[in-house]
Amino acid sequence: MSDDRKGDDQKQGEQKPWDVLGSRELLDASPYLKVRAETVQLPDGRTVENFYQIDQPDFALMYVETEDGKVVMLRTYKHGPRRVSLTFPAGAIEPGEDPLTAAKRELLEETGYAADDWTALGGFVVGANSKGSTCHMFHAKGARKVAEPDQGDLEDMRIELHSARELIDAAAQGDYAVLPVIAMLGAMLLPELREGLGMAARARSV
């Protein structure tokens, strides 16, 4: 195959993002929620009206290990799934706030724990086509309790310390109800995946 033919094939197989031709706001319930309707143009030229987009606050999600290897967890009610479940410490990122700064702040507020050894695992959009929010994942090691929790919101949170084996067993018991928690658990229990996510996050920060 000639070099010109190879180049044409590569161009034909290249995937391109959609173009946003217009956007109109349908709902503004700031800072919690915004809903927009976009007009988008696909790479093949087709135009789609009313492609709905949801803007919600980005948040940090943390896998936090204590100095003796236990994982800091929270058992709390979440109104989305309408039930009490086991989750990792997490919290909203304030406008203009660095995700790592938010993670440290939320960990202290929710659990009273602090850690000095942090690894970013990347930020991932929760809604594939609607966007929603971006979940920034972090791994913290050597955590220690330095204060009492100051949760200060609507949630009744109970702090629990679990081994990695107990977290796997909790899945069989139906203790998880929120998808990002499962994603974080899977990433942390697969060392090669965890290392890969960390490498990609470091590359993006350069």
Secondary structure, 3 states (H helix, E strand, C coil): CCHHHHHHHHHHHCCCCCEEEEEEEEEEECCCEEEEEEEEECCCCCEEEEEEEEECCCEEEEEEEECCCCEEEEEEEECCCCEEEEECCEEECCCCCCHHHHHHHHHHHHHCEECCEEEEEEEEEEECCCEEEEEEEEEEEEEEECCCCCCCCCCCCEEEEECHHHHHHHHHCCCCCCHHHHHHHHHHHCHHHHHHHHHHHHHHHC
